[in-house]
Amino acid sequence: MTASDWRPDPALGVFDSLLVVDGEAVELEAHLARLGRTLLQVYGAELPTEVGEQVQPVAAPFELGRLRITAVPARIGFEIEMSARPLDPALMFPAAGAALGSVDRPGGHAALGSVDRPGGHGPHKWVDRRGMEHPDAGAGQLICDGDELLEAGWANLFAIREETLWTPPADGRILPGIARAALLEIAGDEGIHTHEQPLHPEDLYSAEETFLTNSVRGIEPATSLDGTELPGNGPVSRRLADALRRRWRLPAAPQAAATAPRADQLSR
């Protein structure tokens, strides 16, 4: 595990990224509510009321896209920037994960390397993301607080153990992800038990399934941590992914081969 004492520069602002499907921003109210909380907590000011109305014209041209809202503190209020661009469907719900780590492996599994950041990265999406490389750039950081696993630099962390969904609590050290909240709600609807409590490396190593959630990428498997193999997706995470696709008005996933179990799981 490497260590990092980096902290973001609030003067550079905060942002939020939203999925666009058929010209509409997905989970818009939840994203605006989180952004509004951030502006109040960090800058002591409210999100301008017109921001929500400005989203639709930006999202409308895209059948599938990624929309970004950026708020930068100004002398009076905020400078709000809004942009959208097409999204490659291959980046969503990847069966084999993202191109991560120091080696460019398009379509490869999400290999995670732990970084110790005491207190975590916090509950806000900072524009200043130094030390938090995005997986599209080839990084796979799993942020830790000592021996607690908190979140990936771009996604929330989940594990399936004994048919129960586990994820670190939203206790101020992690981003309270919109996809994370949606998945916990879906799990309840599906009758899947959930536990929000600290996770440690041994919890992932002994899990039946390990995966990440992101409000644009959806669900992707996590298949290694610091060089140790993880199980990745399985029947429960695929079931949750199918439900999340329906919630986001996306086509059903194509049939794919299941992730092969590890040798030590074959007798379970």
Solvent accessible surface area in square Angstrom, and as a share of the most:
residue,aa,sasa,rsa
1,M,121,0.54
2,T,89,0.52
3,A,91,0.70
4,S,26,0.17
5,D,132,0.68
6,W,41,0.14
7,R,118,0.43
8,P,22,0.14
9,D,54,0.28
10,P,58,0.36
11,A,65,0.51
12,L,86,0.43
13,G,0,0.00
14,V,1,0.00
15,F,14,0.06
16,D,2,0.01
17,S,15,0.10
18,L,0,0.00
19,L,1,0.01
20,V,0,0.00
21,V,6,0.03
22,D,98,0.51
23,G,6,0.06
24,E,88,0.39
25,A,15,0.12
26,V,5,0.03
27,E,39,0.18
28,L,47,0.24
29,E,149,0.67
30,A,39,0.30
31,H,3,0.01
32,L,30,0.15
33,A,49,0.38
34,R,12,0.04
35,L,5,0.03
36,G,13,0.13
37,R,116,0.42
38,T,6,0.04
39,L,0,0.00
40,L,94,0.47
41,Q,120,0.53
42,V,44,0.25
43,Y,56,0.21
44,G,62,0.59
45,A,35,0.27
46,E,130,0.58
47,L,30,0.15
48,P,37,0.23
49,T,130,0.76
50,E,80,0.36
51,V,1,0.00
52,G,22,0.22
53,E,137,0.61
54,Q,81,0.36
55,V,1,0.01
56,Q,91,0.41
57,P,88,0.56
58,V,43,0.24
59,A,0,0.00
60,A,55,0.42
61,P,103,0.65
62,F,40,0.17
63,E,137,0.61
64,L,34,0.17
65,G,0,0.00
66,R,29,0.11
67,L,0,0.00
68,R,89,0.33
69,I,1,0.01
70,T,12,0.07
71,A,0,0.00
72,V,37,0.21
73,P,44,0.27
74,A,41,0.32
75,R,223,0.81
76,I,136,0.69
77,G,43,0.41
78,F,29,0.12
79,E,102,0.46
80,I,49,0.25
81,E,100,0.45
82,M,40,0.18
83,S,68,0.44
84,A,26,0.20
85,R,134,0.49
86,P,95,0.60
87,L,9,0.05
88,D,78,0.40
89,P,93,0.58
90,A,75,0.58
91,L,55,0.28
92,M,14,0.06
93,F,20,0.08
94,P,15,0.09
95,A,74,0.57
96,A,35,0.27
97,G,3,0.03
98,A,5,0.04
99,A,27,0.21
100,L,0,0.00
101,G,27,0.26
102,S,122,0.79
103,V,95,0.54
104,D,114,0.59
105,R,90,0.33
106,P,111,0.70
107,G,53,0.51
108,G,16,0.16
109,H,78,0.35
110,A,0,0.00
111,A,28,0.22
112,L,6,0.03
113,G,30,0.29
114,S,7,0.04
115,V,14,0.08
116,D,33,0.17
117,R,2,0.01
118,P,76,0.48
119,G,41,0.39
120,G,4,0.04
121,H,15,0.07
122,G,13,0.12
123,P,38,0.24
124,H,21,0.09
125,K,33,0.14
126,W,22,0.08
127,V,45,0.26
128,D,6,0.03
129,R,58,0.21
130,R,148,0.54
131,G,32,0.31
132,M,7,0.03
133,E,81,0.36
134,H,55,0.24
135,P,1,0.00
136,D,83,0.43
137,A,84,0.65
138,G,17,0.16
139,A,14,0.11
140,G,9,0.08
141,Q,31,0.14
142,L,0,0.00
143,I,0,0.00
144,C,0,0.00
145,D,33,0.17
146,G,38,0.37
147,D,93,0.48
148,E,36,0.16
149,L,1,0.01
150,L,3,0.01
151,E,8,0.04
152,A,1,0.01
153,G,3,0.03
154,W,18,0.06
155,A,9,0.07
156,N,6,0.03
157,L,0,0.00
158,F,0,0.00
159,A,0,0.00
160,I,3,0.02
161,R,68,0.25
162,E,150,0.67
163,E,136,0.61
164,T,17,0.10
165,L,0,0.00
166,W,41,0.14
167,T,1,0.00
168,P,1,0.01
169,P,30,0.19
170,A,51,0.40
171,D,75,0.39
172,G,39,0.37
173,R,47,0.17
174,I,2,0.01
175,L,34,0.17
176,P,40,0.25
177,G,7,0.07
178,I,13,0.07
179,A,1,0.01
180,R,13,0.05
181,A,56,0.44
182,A,2,0.02
183,L,0,0.00
184,L,31,0.15
185,E,96,0.43
186,I,12,0.06
187,A,0,0.00
188,G,52,0.50
189,D,117,0.61
190,E,54,0.24
191,G,61,0.59
192,I,16,0.08
193,H,136,0.61
194,T,52,0.30
195,H,85,0.38
196,E,89,0.40
197,Q,79,0.35
198,P,50,0.32
199,L,1,0.01
200,H,50,0.22
201,P,34,0.21
202,E,108,0.49
203,D,22,0.11
204,L,0,0.00
205,Y,71,0.27
206,S,44,0.28
207,A,0,0.00
208,E,63,0.28
209,E,5,0.02
210,T,0,0.00
211,F,0,0.00
212,L,0,0.00
213,T,2,0.01
214,N,26,0.14
215,S,16,0.10
216,V,3,0.02
217,R,6,0.02
218,G,0,0.00
219,I,3,0.01
220,E,1,0.01
221,P,2,0.01
222,A,0,0.00
223,T,18,0.11
224,S,20,0.13
225,L,1,0.01
226,D,79,0.41
227,G,78,0.75
228,T,63,0.36
229,E,108,0.48
230,L,4,0.02
231,P,7,0.04
232,G,0,0.00
233,N,19,0.09
234,G,6,0.06
235,P,98,0.62
236,V,23,0.13
237,S,0,0.00
238,R,80,0.29
239,R,107,0.39
240,L,0,0.00
241,A,12,0.10
242,D,62,0.32
243,A,9,0.07
244,L,0,0.00
245,R,32,0.12
246,R,156,0.57
247,R,87,0.32
248,W,1,0.00
249,R,114,0.42
250,L,22,0.11
251,P,105,0.66
252,A,93,0.72
253,A,38,0.30
254,P,112,0.70
255,Q,182,0.81
256,A,69,0.53
257,A,101,0.78
258,A,65,0.51
259,T,49,0.29
260,A,80,0.62
261,P,79,0.50
262,R,24,0.09
263,A,87,0.68
264,D,89,0.46
265,Q,20,0.09
266,L,124,0.62
267,S,109,0.70
268,R,146,0.53
